[in-house]
Amino acid sequence: MWDWPRLRHEMVERQLVKRGVHNARVLRAMETVPRHEFIPEAYRGLSYADEPVPIGRGQTISQPYIVAAMAEALDLCGSEKILEVGAGSGYAAAVLAELSTPVYTIEREPALVDFARENLARTGYADRVTVIEGDGTLGYPPETPYQAIAVAAGAPDVPHPLLDQMDPAGGRLVIPVGSAHDQELRLIRKSEGRVETKVVTYCRFVPLHGEQGWRE
């Protein structure tokens, strides 16, 4: 039998704290969400490993450090409406829901839409996270503006619809931008009519497909 709470605690201490993730709310969220419940049975033993894990349809659940680094970069206080692009298994959306609600997460693969919904319902997050099937590069206009947007796939450039859907008064967007194989994780802020960008870290995500992403 796996000792999931112990493995989760060791993940937080060894993979997050030692790499510089210090936001107490983010660390608490990462220790709260049962990551193993969002991973296919065949890969369950890798739930708390320091690596991305396959979830089907050519997609992965991101390395724990990257999930935490993105959440920390968004600097959530609890009053933000969040948009996530790339629901995957629903894990990162659950982490974000521990930090602020509501969370809207978009997934283009129908099988993963169902997988994410099942995982979120089973773990008690269905009332805080809405999973939408669609092209995440176009955002989700019905709920704009968003105070925080997280993109869980690598884009060739920042999709303009996502920039347009950011709250002009302090909205934040975290997104990997670069080639299909290597990206820089950018944090973009809107404030008083200005848009500021900084690089958080370097990363490697699966490609962001869609009208404003990589074409298949």
Secondary structure, 3 states (H helix, E strand, C coil): CCCHHHHHHHHHHHHHHHHCCCCHHHHHHHHHCCHHHHCCHHHHHHCCCCCCEEEECCEEECCHHHHHHHHHHHCCCCCCCEEEECCCCCHHHHHHHHHCCCEEEEECCHHHHHHHHHHHHHCCCCCCEEEEECCHHHCCHHHCCECEEEECCEECCCCHHHHHCECCCCCEEEEEEECCCCEEEEEEEEECCEEEEEEEEEECCCECECCCCECC
